[in-house]
Amino acid sequence: MTGKTHIKIQGKRILSELNDLKRTTEAAASELGFTEEFTLGVIEGTKTEREIMDFIWAMGERYPIDPYDLIIPKNDTQMGVKIMRRKESELSKRIFNRKNKDGEKTPYYEYRDTAMSRTAPFKPEWIKELRVVSDNNPENPDVAYNNGHFMHQMTFFLGPANFYYDIYGKKFCQEMNTGDSNYITPFFPHSFTSRSKDEEALIIAVTFGGEVRRAQKEIYSLKSPLENFKFDFRNHNKAISDLVLQHMESERLSFNNLSSILKENNSKINLLKILDQNSEKSIDELKELALYLNIGLRDLLIPGYREDEDIIIKRHSKEESFIYPNNKSPLYKINTLVRTERLSEMKGFDIEVLTNSLKEPSSKNLHSYFYNYGNSLAGFSWWDNGGVFHDELNSGDSLYLNPRIKHAFYNKEKDNAKIIELSIPGALNLQTQIELSAFSNIERVAYETKEWFN
């Protein structure tokens, strides 16, 4: 994205906010102390970046808005792609020490950055395990557990690494090898070590935020304790009862109010049973109840808690691999990495490239990260605005790809390239897609063109 394009987009975002505030250009200029000509220049993107920022700060001072919400981050990709070379990654090297069994701080991890973008929702890291252990004891005093972190984590393993985790005070250890993967729920303590002094043990750790991360700013500013917004996820019946109560509160319906509505409609729903935290609720009951609460069935559903989804281990299995798109025209051999129902759009793949020529491209709605973990060079092509662009991904190189960019990999050497792909949604996730699909003019969502009235 060029500077001029970014300034024009920034101006349209300001126009959209002024529409939300029900301010015409003339009204905003008067209230903010600018001329109407200057304000039009801001909206049309003819002013400088500094002048536009001054206008945004003035809006933040005058109106009850968060001015930072108006700032559009500059797209740092090249036509939707950002590549980080292995040498660049090596320059970001930093080593962190952790205490060993003797209480001394010695090297534990070597971190390196890999491909990141300010347009991406994840922060992928290359991490080498420096602490070598001789057993798989989760209580090994040489293992330094962290405190857990706010981000979700999907991990791909390379070499003989041990994975340790702590679930409510009980510690576990899993021996991991190349091709294995895991998912770690936020704030569960964990650690990694190496099992070999001779063989390198690495992980590619892709950490990312979900809806809670996107709500974090609001969470920090709320006066009500966050506990008031949490469902008892581990007690499914109670969680559904609490959710029904929440919708009743939102509709300003008391128990007597809703009972009367049910009676008037000859409903057989037993509201006492629905609100009983120990009682099972049927889908049919919830579907009917949703009608009287003016919501959809999905608004009364909470996934059942599964303890085995707090930390998930996925072993590499040759038997589970499949050929994409088919055996007659093989492009890739794919092994699916870890999955969780809690984050249904989180996807990961271990990909062996089978083709030596540029063929059928693919795309998806997700932000995607790729890392070449093999020893062979891969060709990479992508399509944008009618053009086709070409680059290469060597061993240790990584790549970020915007959603909906058509792309393809192919071999550039005799041996097949091996690439991992980890993909997640950003703010434009499935729920946002559903809301967006009902709008009558989606073009104005991304590029406002007019005031809300003539």
Backbone hydrogen bonds, N-H to C=O, Kabsch-Sander energy under -0.5 kcal/mol:
donor,donor_aa,acceptor,acceptor_aa,energy
6,H,2,T,-2.4
7,I,3,G,-2.2
8,K,4,K,-2.0
9,I,5,T,-2.4
10,Q,6,H,-2.6
11,G,7,I,-2.1
12,K,8,K,-1.8
13,R,9,I,-2.0
14,I,10,Q,-1.8
15,L,11,G,-2.1
16,S,12,K,-2.2
17,E,13,R,-1.9
18,L,14,I,-2.5
19,N,15,L,-2.2
20,D,16,S,-1.9
21,L,17,E,-2.0
22,K,19,N,-1.2
23,R,18,L,-2.7
28,A,24,T,-2.8
29,A,25,T,-2.4
30,S,26,E,-2.0
31,E,27,A,-2.4
32,L,28,A,-2.4
33,G,29,A,-1.0
34,F,29,A,-1.9
39,T,35,T,-2.3
40,L,36,E,-2.4
41,G,37,E,-1.8
42,V,38,F,-2.0
43,I,39,T,-2.2
44,E,40,L,-2.6
45,G,41,G,-0.7
45,G,42,V,-0.7
46,T,41,G,-2.6
47,K,41,G,-1.0
52,I,48,T,-2.3
53,M,49,E,-2.3
54,D,50,R,-2.1
55,F,51,E,-1.8
56,I,52,I,-2.2
57,W,53,M,-2.6
58,A,54,D,-1.9
59,M,55,F,-2.1
60,G,56,I,-2.2
61,E,57,W,-1.7
62,R,58,A,-2.0
63,Y,59,M,-3.0
65,I,63,Y,-2.3
69,D,66,D,-1.9
70,L,67,P,-1.5
71,I,68,Y,-0.8
72,I,70,L,-0.6
76,D,74,K,-0.7
78,Q,81,V,-3.8
79,M,77,T,-0.8
81,V,78,Q,-0.9
82,K,400,Y,-2.2
84,M,398,S,-2.6
85,R,83,I,-0.5
89,S,85,R,-2.4
90,E,86,R,-2.4
91,L,87,K,-1.4
92,S,88,E,-0.7
92,S,89,S,-1.2
93,K,90,E,-1.5
94,R,111,Y,-1.8
96,F,109,Y,-2.3
98,R,106,T,-2.4
100,N,104,E,-2.3
103,G,100,N,-2.2
106,T,98,R,-2.4
106,T,104,E,-0.7
108,Y,96,F,-2.6
109,Y,96,F,-1.7
110,E,128,K,-2.0
111,Y,94,R,-3.0
111,Y,109,Y,-0.5
112,R,126,W,-2.1
114,T,124,P,-1.2
120,A,117,S,-1.5
123,K,207,T,-3.1
125,E,205,A,-2.4
126,W,112,R,-2.8
127,I,125,E,-0.5
127,I,203,I,-2.7
128,K,110,E,-2.7
129,E,201,A,-2.3
130,L,108,Y,-2.9
130,L,128,K,-0.6
131,R,108,Y,-1.0
132,V,130,L,-0.6
133,V,194,S,-2.7
140,N,137,N,-1.8
143,V,140,N,-2.1
144,A,142,D,-0.5
145,Y,143,V,-0.8
146,N,190,H,-2.3
152,H,208,F,-2.6
153,Q,184,I,-1.6
154,M,206,V,-2.2
155,T,182,N,-2.3
156,F,204,I,-2.1
157,F,180,D,-2.4
158,L,202,L,-2.7
161,A,159,G,-1.5
161,A,176,M,-1.3
162,N,193,T,-2.5
163,F,174,Q,-2.9
164,Y,191,S,-2.9
165,Y,172,F,-1.8
166,D,189,P,-2.2
167,I,165,Y,-0.5
167,I,170,K,-2.8
168,Y,166,D,-0.7
170,K,167,I,-1.6
171,K,169,G,-0.5
172,F,165,Y,-2.6
174,Q,163,F,-2.8
176,M,161,A,-3.1
176,M,174,Q,-0.6
179,G,157,F,-2.0
180,D,177,N,-2.4
181,S,314,K,-2.5
182,N,155,T,-1.7
183,Y,312,I,-1.9
184,I,153,Q,-2.6
185,T,310,D,-2.0
187,F,149,H,-2.3
188,F,185,T,-1.5
191,S,164,Y,-2.0
193,T,162,N,-1.7
194,S,131,R,-2.8
195,R,160,P,-2.4
202,L,158,L,-3.4
202,L,200,E,-0.5
203,I,127,I,-2.2
204,I,156,F,-2.5
205,A,125,E,-2.5
205,A,203,I,-0.7
206,V,154,M,-2.9
206,V,204,I,-0.7
207,T,123,K,-1.1
207,T,205,A,-0.8
208,F,152,H,-2.1
209,G,121,P,-1.1
214,R,210,G,-1.8
215,A,211,E,-1.3
216,Q,213,R,-1.1
219,I,215,A,-2.4
220,Y,216,Q,-2.5
221,S,217,K,-1.2
222,L,218,E,-1.2
222,L,219,I,-0.6
228,N,225,P,-1.8
229,F,226,L,-2.1
230,K,227,E,-1.1
233,F,231,F,-2.2
235,N,232,D,-2.3
239,A,235,N,-2.5
240,I,236,H,-2.2
241,S,237,N,-2.1
242,D,238,K,-2.8
243,L,239,A,-2.0
244,V,240,I,-2.4
245,L,241,S,-2.3
246,Q,242,D,-2.1
247,H,243,L,-2.1
248,M,244,V,-2.3
249,E,245,L,-2.5
250,S,246,Q,-2.2
251,E,247,H,-1.8
252,R,249,E,-1.1
253,L,248,M,-3.0
254,S,252,R,-0.5
258,L,254,S,-2.5
259,S,255,F,-2.3
260,S,256,N,-2.2
261,I,257,N,-1.9
262,L,258,L,-2.4
263,K,259,S,-2.2
264,E,260,S,-2.7
265,N,261,I,-1.4
266,N,263,K,-1.7
267,S,262,L,-2.9
271,L,269,I,-0.9
274,I,270,N,-2.2
275,L,271,L,-2.2
276,D,272,L,-0.6
276,D,273,K,-0.7
277,Q,275,L,-0.6
279,S,276,D,-1.7
286,L,282,S,-2.2
287,K,283,I,-2.7
288,E,284,D,-2.0
289,L,285,E,-2.6
290,A,286,L,-2.2
291,L,287,K,-0.8
291,L,288,E,-0.8
292,Y,288,E,-1.0
293,L,289,L,-1.1
294,N,291,L,-0.8
295,I,290,A,-2.3
299,D,296,G,-1.3
300,L,297,L,-2.4
301,L,298,R,-1.1
309,E,306,R,-2.1
310,D,307,E,-1.5
312,I,183,Y,-2.2
314,K,181,S,-3.0
320,E,317,S,-1.0
321,S,318,K,-1.3
322,F,334,I,-2.0
324,Y,332,Y,-2.9
331,L,324,Y,-2.9
332,Y,324,Y,-2.0
333,K,352,E,-2.7
334,I,322,F,-3.0
334,I,332,Y,-0.5
335,N,350,D,-2.3
337,L,348,G,-2.8
343,L,340,T,-0.9
344,S,341,E,-0.7
346,M,343,L,-1.9
347,K,345,E,-0.6
347,K,423,S,-3.0
349,F,421,E,-2.9
350,D,335,N,-2.9
351,I,349,F,-0.6
351,I,419,I,-3.5
352,E,333,K,-2.9
353,V,351,I,-0.6
353,V,417,A,-2.6
354,L,331,L,-3.2
355,T,331,L,-1.1
362,S,407,H,-2.2
367,H,424,I,-2.6
368,S,401,L,-2.2
369,Y,422,L,-2.0
370,F,399,L,-2.8
371,Y,420,I,-1.8
372,N,397,D,-2.4
373,Y,371,Y,-1.0
373,Y,418,K,-1.3
374,G,418,K,-1.5
378,A,393,L,-2.2
379,G,410,Y,-3.9
380,F,391,D,-2.8
381,S,408,A,-2.3
382,W,389,F,-2.1
383,W,406,K,-2.3
384,D,387,G,-2.5
387,G,384,D,-2.2
389,F,382,W,-3.0
391,D,380,F,-2.8
393,L,378,A,-3.2
394,N,392,E,-0.5
396,G,372,N,-3.0
397,D,394,N,-2.5
398,S,84,M,-2.4
399,L,370,F,-2.6
400,Y,82,K,-3.0
401,L,368,S,-2.6
402,N,80,G,-2.9
404,R,364,K,-3.6
405,I,402,N,-1.0
406,K,383,W,-0.5
406,K,404,R,-0.7
407,H,362,S,-2.2
408,A,381,S,-2.1
410,Y,379,G,-1.8
411,N,355,T,-3.3
412,K,377,L,-1.9
413,E,377,L,-0.5
419,I,351,I,-3.1
420,I,371,Y,-2.4
421,E,349,F,-2.8
422,L,369,Y,-2.4
423,S,347,K,-3.5
424,I,367,H,-2.0
429,N,427,A,-1.9
433,Q,429,N,-2.6
434,I,430,L,-2.2
435,E,431,Q,-1.9
436,L,432,T,-3.0
437,S,433,Q,-2.2
438,A,435,E,-1.3
439,F,436,L,-1.8
444,R,441,N,-0.7
445,V,442,I,-1.2
446,A,442,I,-0.9
447,Y,443,E,-1.2
